[in-house]
Structure formats: structure tokens, C-alpha cells
Amino acid sequence: MTSILIAGAGPAGCAAAIGLARRGHRVRLLDRATFPREKACGEGLMPAGVAALGRLGIHVEGVPFQGVRYHHEGRVIEGAFPHRQMGLGIRRLHLDAALLDAARRESNVRVITGVHVEGPIFADNRIAGVRADGEDFRAALTIAADGANSILRHQLGWDASPRTKRHALLGHFPGPPAEWVNVYLDDPQEVYVTPLPGGQRLVAALGEAPHIPPRFGEPIEPVRGAAPLAVRAKQRHAPGCALLGDAAGNCDPITGGGITQALLSAELLAQHIDDLAAFDRAREAMLADYRRLTAGVLTLTKYPALLRPALTVLSHAPGLFSRLLGVAGGNA
Ligand SMILES: Cc1cc2nc3c(=O)[nH]c(=O)nc-3n(C[C@H](O)[C@H](O)[C@H](O)COP(=O)(O)OP(=O)(O)OC[C@H]3O[C@@H](n4cnc5c(N)ncnc54)[C@H](O)[C@@H]3O)c2cc1C
């Protein structure tokens, strides 16, 4: 049994805590927030993420969607997930609270919320835990799952400077029921619309100067911002510590797989907990196609002259479109 400290109780941290506790490890899970709390996110969970939640035994109310509908210059092109798989539109407010509750139910997990992690502590040339609210929390292994703006990654000197000027605005709006995530490729930004329970939809505008178009009406709550949209880490593990989820580097959310990748990475971490280098190799292999797809989609949105023919090809090749959505959806 290893004593493990996890900083950050988002999807990555909670899923790791549950997976590790079920393998017999003793886990402390720290978060600065008190839950339920909001998180700026497109709120579309891809099919492999839905399956990962199922493996954790977690059920969250959501709106199933069968794929993505792209709107461009008056055309609508539909891509369904392969094998009739379904994604789920979910409020992060509820998903993250359900994950934390599930972690709390594990007898080997101690959850501490409302505590700010300030940085790592060191002993014998290894990372030996974290300092949080002026107190030292020691553990054999520290997992930094503290999100895209990870303070632990920063304090360890593992930040790689972000290369994107893109940011996002997101808000909840009233909306009709829908079975698709709708994506409006409105040069120079993309607008994502995810169906949510309770007659709501999440509208996210992504770009260098995003704005939520007035056609969506008045938001239910104030619109939030999110930046940067892609971060990288120079290093992802060292003796006594590993980065997990967005803290380890993330892709632009244009392909909408961040929560899914966080849940799947947490499963890999639990499998490889005794060999962090093997964990890192397995995660990089899992993410390779997803990263290529995201880079490809971003290039298309940057060059509208390429986007038009690409959408025409996809509209004539539903099988290819479906396979690409499968990659975005978390299929290997
Ligand atoms: C605009 C946008 C749209 C997105 N759309 C989607 C989408 O539709 N589908 C999808 O799957 N993904 C989407 N994502 C990505 C998704 O939100 C992330 O990939 C996912 O939240 C990563 O989970 P995580 O657990 O690694 O980090 P987070 O969810 O960020 O959790 C990190 C946790 O760490 C805590 N924390 C941070 N700092 C500290 C500290 N110093 N001390 C203690 N606790 C701390 C935070 O309170 C938080 O609870 C989107 C992201 C953005 C920005």
C-alpha cells in the first residue's frame, strides 16, 4: 500500500483517487474549491468518457448525443459516432460533484476541500508531497491533477510556454432539446452548442477574440472565460511525482475530448502506479491520434480555403467522418 497525495479533484484527480484506492492504496485528495463548483468547459462527454464513468460506477444525468453537426456557409454536415455510441451533455457542476462523492465513498480516500496547494516539498532528492495553506502534506507519491494552470507544474519549472492566443467564452443558455453537438464554423471563431438537461445548452465560442453571438439570447448565469486553450509540460514525471490530466498538458478543446482523456489517463496511472515512465509512455501512445486530429482540425479552421473542400470530402465519406469522430470520442 502506497500513500498517495493527489492535488486537484477534477475528473483526473477523482478518477485516479478511486482507481488507486480500489487497488489498495491510501489516497489523500486535495482541492482548493468546495463542491459543487463550476468549471469552464464545453460539457460534452465523449463516448469513451461515458464508458469510463460507467467503469467507475458513476451515473450522472445528461443528454445523450449521437455525434457532431458542423454548420459552415449555410451547409450542415453530420457525423455520427461509430457503432451507434453516444456522448453525453452534462453539467460540470454535477459531473465533478458526482466524481468527488464517489471518491469520498472509497474507504481508502480522504478528501480535503477548500485547501490551496502552494507548491511541492522535497526530501532526499525527490518530491515528497505538497505545501498547502501553510501545512506540509507528505506522501510517497504526489499526483499533480490541478488543471491547465497547474501551480505544481509551474513551481517544478515544468511549464512550456503556451503557443496559442486562442481563448474561450462559455455560458449556459435556455435551448431546445437536441441529439447532436452543433458546431458553427463562423470564421474567425467556432461556436459549440452542447445539449444539457433541464432545457439548457452550453454555448462556447473559441478563437482569438471570441464572442457569443446574440442569437443565443440571454445567458442563465454570467458568461465565463477560459485561457489558455492549450498548455504543454516540459517534463511530466520525476521521482515521487507525476502530472495528470490537463496539468500534464492539454489540447485545444476544439475536439472536445479533455474530460475523456483525463478519465482514461487516470485509469492508465492506476495500472502503472509503480512505474511512472511506463505510465507516461502509455498515456502518450493513447493521446497520439487525438493530438494529430486536434492539430488537423485547428489547421482547417485557420485556413477557410481548406475547410470548404475538407467538409465536402467528409460529407461524401460518412464512414471516414465517423472514424475521425471515433478518435475525438476517445476510441483507440
Ligand atoms: C473552453 C473549453 C471547452 C472545453 N470543452 C470540453 C468538452 O466539451 N468536453 C471535454 O471532454 N472537455 C472539454 N474541455 C476540457 C476539459 O474541461 C478538461 O480537459 C478537464 O476539465 C480536465 O480535467 P482535470 O481534472 O485535468 O482538470 P480540472 O477539471 O481543471 O480540475 C482541476 C482541479 O484542480 C483544482 N485546483 C487547481 N489549482 C489548485 C490549487 N492550487 N490547489 C488545490 N486545488 C487546485 C481545481 O479547483 C480543480 O477542481 C474544455 C476546456 C475548455 C477550456
The ligand as an SDF file (V2000), in Angstrom:
LIG
                    3D

 53 58  0  0  0  0  0  0  0  0999 V2000
  -13.3150   26.2480  -23.4120 C   0  0  0  0  0  0  0  0  0  0  0  0
  -13.1810   24.7970  -23.0380 C   0  0  0  0  0  0  0  0  0  0  0  0
  -14.0900   23.8850  -23.5300 C   0  0  0  0  0  0  0  0  0  0  0  0
  -13.9510   22.5350  -23.2050 C   0  0  0  0  0  0  0  0  0  0  0  0
  -14.8650   21.6500  -23.6770 N   0  0  0  0  0  0  0  0  0  0  0  0
  -14.7610   20.3510  -23.3670 C   0  0  0  0  0  0  0  0  0  0  0  0
  -15.7580   19.4260  -23.7830 C   0  0  0  0  0  0  0  0  0  0  0  0
  -16.7810   19.7640  -24.3700 O   0  0  0  0  0  0  0  0  0  0  0  0
  -15.5580   18.1170  -23.4760 N   0  0  0  0  0  0  0  0  0  0  0  0
  -14.4540   17.6940  -22.7940 C   0  0  0  0  0  0  0  0  0  0  0  0
  -14.3200   16.4840  -22.5650 O   0  0  0  0  0  0  0  0  0  0  0  0
  -13.5180   18.5530  -22.3560 N   0  0  0  0  0  0  0  0  0  0  0  0
  -13.6400   19.8650  -22.6360 C   0  0  0  0  0  0  0  0  0  0  0  0
  -12.7160   20.7500  -22.1650 N   0  0  0  0  0  0  0  0  0  0  0  0
  -11.5310   20.2410  -21.4350 C   0  0  0  0  0  0  0  0  0  0  0  0
  -11.8670   19.8490  -20.0030 C   0  0  0  0  0  0  0  0  0  0  0  0
  -12.5250   20.9100  -19.3410 O   0  0  0  0  0  0  0  0  0  0  0  0
  -10.5790   19.4830  -19.2740 C   0  0  0  0  0  0  0  0  0  0  0  0
   -9.7710   18.6850  -20.1200 O   0  0  0  0  0  0  0  0  0  0  0  0
  -10.8390   18.7260  -17.9680 C   0  0  0  0  0  0  0  0  0  0  0  0
  -11.5370   19.5260  -17.0590 O   0  0  0  0  0  0  0  0  0  0  0  0
   -9.5070   18.2640  -17.3610 C   0  0  0  0  0  0  0  0  0  0  0  0
   -9.7480   17.6870  -16.1030 O   0  0  0  0  0  0  0  0  0  0  0  0
   -8.6360   17.8000  -14.9530 P   0  0  0  0  0  0  0  0  0  0  0  0
   -9.1640   17.0080  -13.8110 O   0  0  0  0  0  0  0  0  0  0  0  0
   -7.3050   17.5080  -15.5030 O   0  0  0  0  0  0  0  0  0  0  0  0
   -8.5950   19.3530  -14.5660 O   0  0  0  0  0  0  0  0  0  0  0  0
   -9.7260   20.3030  -13.9710 P   0  0  0  0  0  0  0  0  0  0  0  0
  -11.0660   19.8520  -14.3600 O   0  0  0  0  0  0  0  0  0  0  0  0
   -9.3150   21.6910  -14.3330 O   0  0  0  0  0  0  0  0  0  0  0  0
   -9.5990   20.1080  -12.3860 O   0  0  0  0  0  0  0  0  0  0  0  0
   -8.5020   20.6460  -11.6870 C   0  0  0  0  0  0  0  0  0  0  0  0
   -8.8790   20.7740  -10.2250 C   0  0  0  0  0  0  0  0  0  0  0  0
   -7.7340   21.2540   -9.5210 O   0  0  0  0  0  0  0  0  0  0  0  0
   -8.1330   22.2200   -8.5610 C   0  0  0  0  0  0  0  0  0  0  0  0
   -7.0060   23.0990   -8.3240 N   0  0  0  0  0  0  0  0  0  0  0  0
   -6.4010   23.9170   -9.2000 C   0  0  0  0  0  0  0  0  0  0  0  0
   -5.3930   24.5780   -8.5980 N   0  0  0  0  0  0  0  0  0  0  0  0
   -5.3720   24.1670   -7.3000 C   0  0  0  0  0  0  0  0  0  0  0  0
   -4.5720   24.5040   -6.1740 C   0  0  0  0  0  0  0  0  0  0  0  0
   -3.5550   25.3930   -6.2430 N   0  0  0  0  0  0  0  0  0  0  0  0
   -4.8230   23.8870   -5.0140 N   0  0  0  0  0  0  0  0  0  0  0  0
   -5.8350   22.9650   -4.8920 C   0  0  0  0  0  0  0  0  0  0  0  0
   -6.6270   22.6240   -5.9390 N   0  0  0  0  0  0  0  0  0  0  0  0
   -6.3920   23.2180   -7.1370 C   0  0  0  0  0  0  0  0  0  0  0  0
   -9.3200   22.9240   -9.2120 C   0  0  0  0  0  0  0  0  0  0  0  0
  -10.1610   23.5260   -8.2440 O   0  0  0  0  0  0  0  0  0  0  0  0
  -10.0000   21.7770   -9.9650 C   0  0  0  0  0  0  0  0  0  0  0  0
  -11.0170   21.1730   -9.1860 O   0  0  0  0  0  0  0  0  0  0  0  0
  -12.8610   22.1000  -22.4120 C   0  0  0  0  0  0  0  0  0  0  0  0
  -11.9520   23.0300  -21.8940 C   0  0  0  0  0  0  0  0  0  0  0  0
  -12.1130   24.3700  -22.1880 C   0  0  0  0  0  0  0  0  0  0  0  0
  -11.1490   25.3610  -21.6180 C   0  0  0  0  0  0  0  0  0  0  0  0
  1  2  1  0
  2  3  1  0
  2 52  2  0
  3  4  2  0
  4  5  1  0
  4 50  1  0
  5  6  2  0
  6  7  1  0
  6 13  1  0
  7  8  2  0
  7  9  1  0
  9 10  1  0
 10 11  2  0
 10 12  1  0
 12 13  2  0
 13 14  1  0
 14 15  1  0
 14 50  1  0
 15 16  1  0
 16 17  1  0
 16 18  1  0
 18 19  1  0
 18 20  1  0
 20 21  1  0
 20 22  1  0
 22 23  1  0
 23 24  1  0
 24 25  2  0
 24 26  1  0
 24 27  1  0
 27 28  1  0
 28 29  2  0
 28 30  1  0
 28 31  1  0
 31 32  1  0
 32 33  1  0
 33 34  1  0
 33 48  1  0
 34 35  1  0
 35 36  1  0
 35 46  1  0
 36 37  1  0
 36 45  1  0
 37 38  2  0
 38 39  1  0
 39 40  1  0
 39 45  2  0
 40 41  1  0
 40 42  2  0
 42 43  1  0
 43 44  2  0
 44 45  1  0
 46 47  1  0
 46 48  1  0
 48 49  1  0
 50 51  2  0
 51 52  1  0
 52 53  1  0
M  END
$$$$
